[in-house]
């Protein structure tokens, strides 16, 4: 399992680096990042899209045609359309989510940002995002790029990951710890 995710990570980093270099050369880094964020949203929202890019049963021609149609309908730039076509032709569509993450991390790093993955129980308001961003900036010493997701299973609180560091102040985790402590008391 670990070697599989390491392999995907290596593939993602190589492809993301190549895409970054092309976008930088064409002076389209921001447009490319925006297109990739749109694709990431589409992947999150569509189980069929995720299943299609992971399926080894679907031929690379069919994957290329389907992903090409999706990317074109999304209004992605020519560079992103050609890039997705290339990874489909190379049977690497399964790595698309990791490639997107890797590209956005590379862009943030090269611009002096630290990426923080934040999972909250409820949608954060703009003022809460700003406060969190400022607190993380003070702690990290760098500008912070927030990647915020909502997971209602947390009940309340936040889980913040920056690199290998994780701060879990979720109510769910606190309740689990309390439950474990109570088992030890009896």
ZALUMVO-816457 format. One line per 4 residues: their letters; for each residue z, y, x of N, C-alpha, C, O. Coordinates in Angstrom, 2 decimals, always signed. Atoms other than C-alpha are relative to their C-alpha. Example, Ala and Ser with C-alpha at 12.3 -4.5 7.8 and 13.67 -1.06 7.14 Angstrom:
2
AS = +0.00,-1.19,+0.89,+7.80,-4.50,+12.30,+0.00,+1.20,+0.90,+0.66,+1.18,+1.94  -0.06,-1.19,-0.82,+7.14,-1.06,+13.67,+0.73,+1.09,-0.77,+0.90,+2.20,-0.26
***
This chain:
186
XXXX = +0.00,-1.19,+0.81,+0.00,+0.00,+0.00,+0.00,+1.26,+0.86,-0.80,+2.17,+0.64  -0.11,-1.19,-0.83,+1.02,+2.49,+2.67,-1.28,+0.23,+0.80,-1.71,+1.37,+0.96  +1.21,-0.17,-0.78,-2.08,+1.80,+4.75,-1.15,+0.46,-0.88,-2.04,+1.18,-0.40  +1.04,-0.45,+0.92,-4.27,+2.32,+1.67,+0.10,+1.51,-0.22,-0.91,+2.21,-0.19
XXXX = -0.15,-1.44,+0.22,-2.80,+5.77,+1.02,-0.27,+0.77,+1.28,-0.77,+1.89,+1.23  +0.30,-0.63,-1.28,-3.05,+6.58,+4.74,-1.51,+0.08,+0.19,-2.03,+1.08,+0.68  +1.45,+0.01,-0.11,-6.71,+5.59,+4.66,-0.62,+1.07,-0.89,-1.52,+1.80,-0.46  +0.51,-1.02,+0.92,-7.36,+7.78,+1.61,+0.30,+1.38,+0.54,-0.54,+2.28,+0.46
XXXX = -0.39,-1.29,-0.57,-5.48,+10.63,+3.27,-0.92,+0.37,+1.16,-1.34,+1.53,+1.28  +0.90,-0.25,-1.13,-7.62,+10.29,+6.41,-1.39,+0.38,-0.48,-2.00,+1.32,+0.04  +1.32,-0.32,+0.58,-10.83,+10.26,+4.37,+0.04,+1.39,-0.61,-0.86,+2.20,-0.39  -0.13,-1.29,+0.68,-9.61,+13.22,+2.31,+0.04,+1.14,+1.01,-0.63,+2.16,+0.83
XXXX = -0.10,-1.05,-1.00,-8.71,+15.25,+5.39,-1.34,+0.27,+0.68,-1.70,+1.42,+0.91  +1.31,-0.17,-0.65,-12.10,+14.64,+7.03,-0.99,+0.71,-0.93,-1.66,+1.66,-0.53  +0.93,-0.63,+0.94,-14.10,+15.50,+3.91,+0.42,+1.43,-0.34,-0.43,+2.32,-0.44  -0.49,-1.35,+0.31,-11.90,+18.50,+3.09,-0.29,+0.94,+1.16,-0.67,+2.09,+0.94
XXXX = +0.30,-0.82,-1.18,-12.31,+19.78,+6.65,-1.47,+0.37,+0.07,-1.83,+1.50,+0.40  +1.44,-0.26,-0.01,-16.09,+19.45,+6.42,-0.37,+1.01,-1.08,-1.15,+1.93,-0.84  +0.27,-0.93,+1.09,-16.16,+21.22,+3.05,+0.52,+1.39,+0.35,-0.14,+2.40,+0.09  -0.58,-1.29,-0.40,-13.88,+23.95,+4.39,-0.94,+0.72,+0.98,-1.22,+1.90,+0.82
XXXX = +0.90,-0.60,-1.00,-16.19,+24.53,+7.37,-1.29,+0.53,-0.65,-1.76,+1.61,-0.30  +1.22,-0.45,+0.69,-19.26,+24.73,+5.10,+0.27,+1.24,-0.85,-0.51,+2.19,-0.84  -0.34,-1.14,+0.86,-17.56,+27.09,+2.65,+0.30,+1.24,+0.83,-0.07,+2.35,+0.46  -0.32,-1.12,-0.89,-16.27,+29.26,+5.49,-1.29,+0.58,+0.58,-1.46,+1.80,+0.65
XXXX = +1.29,-0.43,-0.57,-19.74,+29.40,+7.05,-0.81,+0.79,-1.03,-1.48,+1.76,-0.68  +0.74,-0.67,+1.07,-21.23,+30.44,+3.69,+0.79,+1.13,-0.65,+0.31,+1.78,-1.58  -0.88,-1.07,+0.52,-18.34,+32.89,+3.02,+0.30,-0.20,-1.49,+0.31,+0.75,-2.27  -0.28,+0.32,+1.40,-17.50,+31.10,-0.24,+1.32,-0.77,-0.16,+1.45,-1.58,-1.08
XXXX = -1.27,+0.73,+0.06,-13.96,+29.84,+0.43,+0.71,+0.17,-1.33,+1.16,-0.81,-1.93  -0.72,-0.24,+1.26,-12.42,+31.48,-2.64,-0.72,-0.63,-1.19,-0.08,-1.23,-2.06  +0.77,+0.61,+1.10,-15.24,+30.37,-4.97,+0.12,-1.52,+0.04,+0.26,-2.17,-1.00  -0.11,+1.45,-0.14,-15.07,+26.83,-3.59,+1.38,-0.46,-0.44,+1.51,-1.47,-1.14
XXXX = -1.37,+0.35,+0.41,-11.28,+26.74,-4.03,+0.14,+0.06,-1.52,+0.76,-0.82,-2.13  -0.07,-0.14,+1.46,-11.65,+27.95,-7.62,-0.72,-1.16,-0.69,-0.22,-1.70,-1.67  +0.73,+1.13,+0.56,-14.27,+25.28,-8.36,+0.81,-1.29,+0.13,+0.87,-2.09,-0.81  -0.80,+1.22,-0.22,-12.03,+22.59,-6.87,+1.24,-0.02,-0.89,+1.63,-1.08,-1.39
XXXX = -1.14,-0.06,+0.92,-9.04,+23.79,-8.90,-0.45,-0.40,-1.41,+0.27,-1.10,-2.13  +0.55,+0.38,+1.31,-11.21,+23.47,-12.01,-0.23,-1.49,-0.10,+0.07,-2.10,-1.13  +0.20,+1.46,-0.01,-12.18,+19.93,-11.03,+1.34,-0.73,-0.07,+1.46,-1.74,-0.76  -1.33,+0.62,+0.03,-8.52,+19.08,-10.42,+0.57,+0.02,-1.42,+1.16,-0.95,-1.87
XXXX = -0.46,-0.11,+1.38,-7.67,+20.31,-13.91,-0.73,-1.00,-0.88,-0.12,-1.67,-1.72  +0.78,+0.96,+0.78,-10.49,+18.24,-15.37,+0.48,-1.43,+0.26,+0.56,-2.23,-0.66  -0.49,+1.33,-0.34,-9.21,+15.17,-13.51,+1.36,-0.28,-0.65,+1.62,-1.39,-1.11  -1.31,+0.15,+0.63,-5.68,+15.76,-14.83,-0.14,-0.25,-1.50,+0.63,-1.01,-2.08
XXXX = +0.13,+0.03,+1.46,-6.91,+16.13,-18.41,-0.83,-1.17,-0.52,-0.74,-1.51,-1.70  +0.91,+1.02,+0.49,-9.46,+13.32,-18.57,+0.23,-1.36,+0.66,-0.09,-1.56,+1.83  -0.21,+1.36,-0.49,-8.46,+9.69,-18.19,-1.35,-0.66,+0.29,-1.47,-1.43,+1.25  +1.33,+0.58,-0.21,-12.17,+8.74,-18.51,-0.58,+0.45,+1.33,-1.18,-0.36,+2.04
XXXX = +0.49,-0.52,-1.27,-13.09,+10.98,-15.56,+0.72,-0.70,+1.17,+0.08,-1.13,+2.13  -0.77,+0.67,-1.05,-10.27,+9.50,-13.43,-0.43,-1.46,+0.14,-0.59,-1.97,+1.25  +0.40,+1.41,-0.03,-11.28,+5.96,-14.39,-1.39,-0.14,+0.62,-1.64,-1.06,+1.39  +1.37,+0.08,-0.52,-14.94,+6.65,-13.59,-0.03,+0.16,+1.52,-0.75,-0.57,+2.20
XXXX = +0.07,-0.20,-1.45,-14.26,+7.95,-10.07,+0.68,-1.12,+0.78,+0.40,-1.32,+1.97  -0.71,+1.09,-0.69,-11.97,+4.99,-9.26,-0.67,-1.36,-0.17,-0.35,-2.29,+0.56  +0.55,+1.30,+0.33,-14.10,+2.21,-10.70,-0.99,-0.52,+1.05,-2.00,+0.13,+1.33  +0.95,+0.59,-0.94,-15.74,-0.07,-8.13,-1.15,-0.72,-0.72,-2.13,-1.12,-0.10
XXXX = +1.01,+0.70,+0.78,-17.76,-1.65,-10.95,-1.19,+0.90,-0.32,-2.32,+0.43,-0.43  +1.07,-0.95,+0.32,-19.77,+1.48,-11.72,-0.81,+0.24,+1.27,-0.25,+0.51,+2.33  +0.86,-0.18,-1.17,-22.77,+1.80,-9.40,+0.11,+1.42,+0.53,+0.45,+2.35,-0.20  -0.10,-1.34,-0.58,-22.84,+4.72,-7.00,-1.02,+0.95,-0.63,-0.77,+2.15,-0.69
XXXX = +0.99,-0.84,+0.67,-25.98,+5.98,-8.75,+0.55,+0.54,-1.32,+0.39,+1.72,-1.64  -0.58,-0.42,+1.28,-24.20,+6.05,-12.11,+1.17,+0.95,+0.22,+1.32,+1.93,-0.51  -1.09,-0.90,-0.32,-21.11,+7.63,-10.55,-0.54,+1.37,+0.41,-0.01,+2.41,-0.01  +0.59,-1.26,-0.44,-23.29,+10.26,-8.89,-0.56,+0.78,-1.18,-0.38,+2.00,-1.26
XXXX = +0.58,-0.67,+1.16,-25.11,+11.02,-12.14,+1.09,+0.55,-0.91,+1.01,+1.70,-1.35  -1.08,-0.44,+0.89,-21.91,+11.21,-14.21,+0.79,+1.15,+0.62,+1.05,+2.15,-0.04  -0.78,-1.07,-0.64,-19.96,+13.28,-11.69,-0.85,+1.26,+0.17,-0.34,+2.37,+0.04  +0.90,-1.16,-0.11,-22.99,+15.52,-11.14,-0.08,+0.77,-1.30,-0.06,+2.00,-1.31
XXXX = +0.06,-0.65,+1.31,-23.23,+16.20,-14.87,+1.31,+0.73,-0.30,+1.29,+1.84,-0.84  -1.30,-0.63,+0.24,-19.50,+16.95,-15.07,+0.16,+1.27,+0.82,+0.58,+2.31,+0.31  -0.14,-1.16,-0.90,-19.55,+19.29,-12.08,-0.95,+1.12,-0.41,-0.59,+2.30,-0.36  +0.95,-1.02,+0.44,-22.65,+21.06,-13.35,+0.48,+0.67,-1.28,+0.40,+1.89,-1.42
XXXX = -0.50,-0.56,+1.26,-21.18,+21.49,-16.83,+1.20,+0.92,+0.25,+1.40,+1.89,-0.49  -1.15,-0.83,-0.36,-18.05,+22.94,-15.19,-0.43,+1.33,+0.62,+0.39,+2.23,+0.80  +0.51,-1.25,-0.58,-20.27,+25.63,-13.66,+0.34,+0.15,+1.47,+0.42,+1.27,+1.98  -0.34,-0.04,-1.43,-19.41,+24.71,-10.08,-1.18,+0.52,+0.82,-2.34,+0.44,+0.41
XXXX = +1.01,-0.55,-0.91,-21.28,+26.31,-7.20,-0.90,-1.11,+0.52,-0.58,-2.30,+0.42  +0.94,+0.95,-0.58,-24.24,+24.66,-5.53,+0.66,-0.81,+1.11,+0.42,-2.01,+1.23  -0.68,+0.69,-1.10,-22.07,+23.81,-2.52,+0.89,-1.12,-0.55,+0.85,-2.23,-0.03  -0.90,+1.01,+0.56,-19.49,+21.96,-4.63,-0.80,-1.10,-0.70,-0.45,-2.27,-0.60
XXXX = +0.85,+1.03,+0.64,-22.21,+20.19,-6.65,-0.59,-0.94,+1.06,-0.56,-2.16,+0.89  +0.58,+0.84,-1.07,-23.91,+18.98,-3.44,+1.08,-0.83,+0.68,+0.85,-1.99,+1.04  -1.09,+0.71,-0.64,-20.56,+18.02,-1.94,+0.44,-1.20,-0.83,+0.59,-2.30,-0.29  -0.39,+1.10,+0.87,-19.53,+15.91,-4.94,-1.11,-1.06,-0.02,-0.82,-2.25,-0.06
XXXX = +1.11,+0.95,-0.08,-23.00,+14.33,-4.86,+0.04,-0.82,+1.28,-0.25,-2.02,+1.27  -0.07,+0.71,-1.28,-22.54,+13.45,-1.19,+1.14,-1.02,+0.02,+0.97,-2.13,+0.51  -1.09,+0.98,-0.02,-19.15,+11.84,-1.69,-0.27,-1.14,-0.99,+0.19,-2.26,-0.78  +0.39,+1.08,+0.92,-20.55,+9.90,-4.66,-0.97,-0.94,+0.70,-0.85,-2.16,+0.58
XXXX = +0.98,+0.82,-0.71,-23.46,+8.69,-2.54,+0.66,-0.85,+1.09,+0.16,-1.93,+1.42  -0.73,+0.74,-1.04,-20.97,+7.58,+0.13,+1.11,-0.89,-0.57,+1.91,-1.45,+0.19  -1.03,+0.81,+0.69,-18.79,+5.74,-2.46,+1.41,+0.47,+0.34,+2.31,-0.34,+0.57  -1.30,-0.58,-0.32,-15.89,+8.11,-1.79,+0.57,+0.82,-1.16,+1.52,+1.58,-0.96
XXXX = -0.50,-0.77,+1.15,-15.38,+9.57,-5.28,+1.47,-0.29,-0.30,+2.18,+0.58,-0.80  -1.40,+0.35,+0.24,-12.06,+7.71,-5.51,+0.95,+0.94,+0.74,+2.10,+1.11,+0.33  -0.84,-0.89,-0.81,-10.75,+10.16,-2.88,-0.08,+1.45,-0.46,+0.56,+2.31,+0.15  +0.18,-1.39,+0.43,-11.77,+13.30,-4.81,+1.31,+0.75,-0.25,+1.46,+1.87,+0.23
XXXX = -1.26,-0.74,+0.19,-8.22,+14.22,-5.98,+0.69,+0.33,+1.33,+1.20,+1.43,+1.51  -0.63,-0.23,-1.31,-6.90,+13.83,-2.42,-0.80,+1.01,+0.82,-0.21,+1.81,+1.56  +0.85,-0.97,-0.72,-9.86,+15.79,-1.01,+0.30,+1.41,-0.51,+0.42,+2.35,+0.29  -0.30,-1.30,+0.59,-9.14,+18.65,-3.41,+1.34,+0.51,+0.52,+1.45,+1.65,+0.96
XXXX = -1.32,-0.40,-0.51,-5.44,+18.70,-2.43,-0.07,+0.39,+1.47,+0.51,+1.40,+1.87  +0.10,-0.26,-1.43,-6.31,+18.55,+1.25,-0.72,+1.31,+0.28,-0.31,+2.07,+1.15  +0.74,-1.26,-0.18,-8.85,+21.39,+0.97,+0.89,+1.19,-0.32,+0.94,+2.15,+0.45  -0.85,-1.12,+0.41,-6.40,+23.64,-0.88,+1.16,+0.20,+0.98,+1.55,+1.34,+1.25
XXXX = -1.06,-0.11,-1.01,-3.64,+22.87,+1.65,-0.54,+0.62,+1.28,+0.11,+1.48,+1.88  +0.63,-0.55,-1.20,-5.99,+23.62,+4.54,-0.27,+1.49,-0.16,-0.01,+2.27,+0.76  +0.27,-1.40,+0.28,-7.04,+26.90,+2.95,+1.30,+0.81,+0.05,+1.34,+1.88,+0.66  -1.29,-0.71,+0.01,-3.42,+27.92,+2.35,+0.58,+0.12,+1.40,+1.07,+1.18,+1.79
XXXX = -0.55,+0.01,-1.37,-2.36,+26.96,+5.88,-0.74,+1.00,+0.88,-0.12,+1.75,+1.63  +0.79,-0.90,-0.84,-5.20,+28.87,+7.52,+0.18,+1.46,-0.41,-0.10,+2.37,+0.37  -0.27,-1.37,+0.45,-4.30,+31.91,+5.46,+1.47,+0.38,+0.17,+1.90,+1.44,-0.27  -1.40,-0.29,-0.29,-0.66,+31.70,+6.56,+0.95,-0.29,-1.14,+2.08,+0.20,-1.15
XXXX = -0.84,+0.36,+1.14,+0.70,+30.25,+3.33,+0.59,-1.38,+0.22,-0.01,-2.23,+0.88  -0.60,+1.32,+0.08,+3.05,+27.33,+2.91,-0.15,-0.43,-1.45,+0.12,+0.36,-2.36  +0.20,+0.49,+1.36,+2.29,+25.18,-0.12,+1.27,-0.68,-0.48,+1.82,-1.55,+0.19  -1.18,+0.59,+0.62,+5.19,+24.30,-2.38,-0.42,-0.66,-1.31,-1.01,-0.02,-2.18
XXXX = +0.25,+0.72,+1.24,+4.84,+21.64,-5.07,+1.26,+0.11,-0.84,+2.33,-0.34,-0.44  -1.15,-0.23,+0.88,+7.11,+22.58,-7.95,-0.23,-0.75,-1.31,-1.26,-0.60,-1.95  +0.04,+0.68,+1.29,+7.82,+20.34,-10.92,+1.18,+0.52,-0.80,+2.32,+0.45,-0.35  -1.07,-0.54,+0.84,+9.78,+21.93,-13.73,-0.01,-0.69,-1.36,-1.02,-1.26,-1.78
XXXX = -0.12,+0.62,+1.31,+11.03,+20.70,-17.07,-0.79,+0.78,-1.06,-1.26,+0.20,-2.04  +0.69,-0.87,+0.94,+9.42,+23.67,-18.86,-0.93,+0.93,+0.78,-0.75,+1.14,+1.98  +0.92,-0.95,-0.62,+6.58,+26.09,-18.14,+0.80,+1.20,+0.55,+1.66,+1.74,-0.14  -0.69,-1.14,-0.61,+7.76,+28.83,-15.74,-0.69,+1.30,-0.41,-1.92,+1.38,-0.47
XXXX = +0.56,-1.32,+0.31,+7.32,+32.46,-16.75,-0.48,+0.65,+1.29,-0.15,+0.18,+2.38  +0.48,-0.71,-1.19,+5.59,+34.88,-14.39,+1.16,+0.51,+0.84,+1.10,+0.44,+2.07  -1.15,-0.52,-0.76,+8.95,+36.42,-13.43,+0.74,-1.14,+0.70,+1.23,-0.95,+1.82  -0.64,+1.14,-0.65,+10.42,+32.96,-12.71,-0.82,-0.48,+1.19,-0.27,-0.83,+2.23
XXXX = +0.88,+0.38,-1.12,+7.41,+32.09,-10.55,+0.17,+0.97,+1.16,+0.25,+0.56,+2.32  -0.16,-1.03,-1.03,+7.80,+35.38,-8.69,+1.34,-0.16,+0.72,+1.39,-0.11,+1.95  -1.33,+0.21,-0.60,+11.54,+34.81,-8.12,+0.02,-1.23,+0.90,+0.55,-1.18,+2.00  +0.04,+1.23,-0.78,+10.94,+31.27,-6.92,-0.82,+0.20,+1.27,-0.42,-0.23,+2.35
XXXX = +0.86,-0.27,-1.15,+8.13,+32.40,-4.64,+0.73,+0.85,+1.05,+0.65,+0.57,+2.24  -0.74,-0.87,-0.92,+10.31,+35.14,-3.12,+1.15,-0.75,+0.67,+1.39,-0.56,+1.86  -1.10,+0.79,-0.58,+13.26,+32.76,-2.62,-0.53,-0.97,+1.05,+0.08,-1.14,+2.11  +0.58,+0.93,-0.96,+11.02,+30.21,-0.90,-0.53,+0.74,+1.23,-0.42,+0.24,+2.35
XXXX = +0.50,-0.79,-1.12,+9.41,+32.92,+1.24,+1.16,+0.38,+0.93,+1.04,+0.31,+2.15  -1.17,-0.36,-0.80,+12.86,+34.07,+2.38,+0.52,-1.21,+0.78,+0.94,-1.09,+1.93  -0.48,+1.22,-0.63,+13.82,+30.49,+3.16,-0.95,-0.52,+1.07,-0.52,-0.97,+2.13  +1.01,+0.60,-0.89,+10.56,+29.43,+4.84,-0.51,+0.97,+1.06,-0.95,+0.55,+2.13
XXXX = +0.52,-0.98,-0.95,+9.59,+32.67,+6.55,-1.50,+0.21,-0.10,-2.06,+0.96,+0.70  +1.45,-0.14,+0.21,+5.99,+32.39,+5.29,-0.26,+0.32,-1.46,+0.60,+0.12,-2.33  +0.43,-0.14,+1.38,+4.10,+33.36,+2.19,-0.08,-1.39,-0.60,-0.37,-2.36,+0.10  -0.03,+1.30,+0.65,+4.32,+30.56,-0.36,-1.03,-0.06,-1.11,-1.14,+0.86,-1.93
XXXX = +0.95,+0.27,+1.07,+1.59,+29.16,-2.55,+0.61,-1.07,-0.89,+0.86,-2.19,-0.45  -0.65,+0.93,+0.93,+3.10,+27.51,-5.63,-1.02,-0.85,-0.75,-2.00,-0.34,-1.28  +0.78,+0.93,+0.82,+1.55,+24.44,-7.22,+0.98,-0.53,-1.04,+1.75,-1.45,-0.77  -1.01,+0.28,+1.01,+3.51,+24.21,-10.48,-0.53,-0.98,-1.03,-1.62,-0.83,-1.57
XXXX = +0.32,+0.98,+1.03,+3.49,+21.21,-12.81,+1.21,-0.12,-0.92,+2.34,+0.16,-0.52  -1.08,+0.16,+0.97,+5.53,+20.51,-15.92,+0.20,-1.48,-0.28,-0.76,-2.22,-0.52  -0.37,+1.38,+0.33,+7.37,+17.22,-16.49,+1.24,+0.06,-0.88,+2.34,+0.25,-0.38  -1.11,-0.14,+0.94,+9.54,+17.27,-19.60,+1.07,-1.08,+0.20,+2.19,-0.92,-0.29
XXXX = -0.98,+1.05,-0.27,+11.27,+14.06,-18.43,+1.14,+0.50,+0.89,+2.20,-0.13,+0.95  -1.05,-0.56,-0.85,+13.25,+16.24,-15.99,+1.16,+0.58,-0.81,+2.24,+0.79,-0.27  -0.96,-0.57,+0.96,+15.15,+17.64,-19.02,+0.27,+1.47,+0.30,+0.20,+2.29,-0.61  -0.26,-1.38,-0.41,+15.98,+20.82,-17.08,-0.03,+0.07,+1.52,+0.02,-0.96,+2.19
XXXX = -0.02,-0.18,-1.45,+15.87,+22.27,-13.57,-1.37,-0.14,+0.64,-2.40,-0.13,-0.04  +1.22,+0.04,-0.78,+13.29,+21.95,-10.81,+0.06,-1.07,+1.08,+1.14,-1.47,+1.52  +0.15,+0.80,-1.21,+12.03,+19.63,-8.11,-1.01,+0.78,+0.84,-2.13,+1.02,+0.40  +0.86,-0.79,-0.88,+10.56,+21.58,-5.17,-0.25,-0.80,+1.27,+0.69,-1.24,+1.93
XXXX = +0.37,+0.67,-1.25,+8.66,+19.93,-2.30,-0.79,+0.99,+0.86,-1.78,+1.57,+0.42  +0.73,-0.80,-0.99,+7.61,+21.88,+0.77,-0.11,-0.88,+1.24,+0.88,-1.12,+1.93  +0.18,+0.93,-1.11,+6.11,+19.60,+3.38,+0.80,-1.26,-0.26,+0.66,-1.88,-1.31  -0.80,+1.21,+0.16,+8.54,+16.74,+3.92,+1.37,+0.29,-0.61,+2.15,-0.64,-0.84
XXXX = -1.29,-0.36,+0.59,+11.49,+18.65,+2.44,-0.09,+0.01,-1.52,-1.08,+0.44,-2.11  -0.03,+0.01,+1.45,+12.51,+18.15,-1.17,+1.37,+0.48,-0.48,+2.41,+0.07,+0.03  -1.21,-0.49,+0.65,+15.05,+19.99,-3.29,-0.11,-0.42,-1.45,-1.01,+0.01,-2.18  +0.03,+0.51,+1.36,+15.84,+18.21,-6.53,+1.23,+0.51,-0.75,+2.34,+0.02,-0.54
XXXX = -1.11,-0.54,+0.81,+17.97,+20.24,-8.94,-0.23,-0.30,-1.48,+0.24,+0.42,-2.36  +0.30,+0.34,+1.39,+16.71,+18.50,-12.06,+1.20,-0.61,-0.68,+2.02,-1.28,-0.05  -1.08,+0.55,+0.81,+19.09,+17.57,-14.83,-0.08,-1.52,-0.04,+0.94,-2.20,-0.04  +0.20,+1.45,+0.02,+17.60,+14.07,-14.91,+0.66,-0.64,+1.22,+1.37,-1.63,+1.08
XXXX = -0.58,+0.56,-1.22,+18.61,+13.42,-11.29,+1.52,+0.14,+0.00,+2.24,-0.77,+0.41  -1.45,-0.20,+0.07,+22.06,+14.91,-11.82,+0.65,-1.01,-0.94,+1.72,-1.53,-0.63  -0.52,+0.99,+0.94,+22.60,+12.63,-14.83,-0.03,-1.41,+0.60,+0.90,-2.19,+0.40  +0.09,+1.31,-0.65,+21.42,+9.60,-12.84,+1.11,-0.16,+1.03,+1.72,-1.23,+1.13
XXXX = -1.08,+0.05,-1.00,+23.87,+10.45,-10.03,+1.36,-0.17,-0.69,+2.20,-0.93,-0.22  -1.25,+0.11,+0.74,+26.68,+10.86,-12.56,+0.17,-1.42,-0.54,+1.26,-1.98,-0.50  -0.03,+1.38,+0.53,+25.80,+7.51,-14.14,+0.38,-0.97,+1.11,+1.20,-1.87,+0.89  -0.34,+0.87,-1.13,+25.94,+5.82,-10.72,+1.47,+0.16,+0.40,+2.15,-0.82,+0.69
XXXX = -1.40,-0.27,-0.35,+29.28,+7.48,-9.95,+0.94,-0.63,-1.02,+2.00,-1.16,-0.67  -0.85,+0.55,+1.06,+30.69,+6.36,-13.30,+0.05,-1.53,+0.10,+1.08,-2.13,-0.21  +0.01,+1.46,-0.15,+29.66,+2.73,-12.63,+0.98,-0.42,+1.08,+1.61,-1.47,+0.99  -0.90,+0.30,-1.11,+31.68,+2.84,-9.41,+1.46,+0.18,-0.36,+2.33,-0.40,+0.29
XX = -1.37,-0.30,+0.38,+34.80,+4.11,-11.19,+0.67,-1.18,-0.70,+1.84,-1.45,-0.47  -0.53,+1.04,+0.86,+35.24,+1.18,-13.60,+0.50,-1.15,+0.76,+0.98,-2.11,+0.17
***
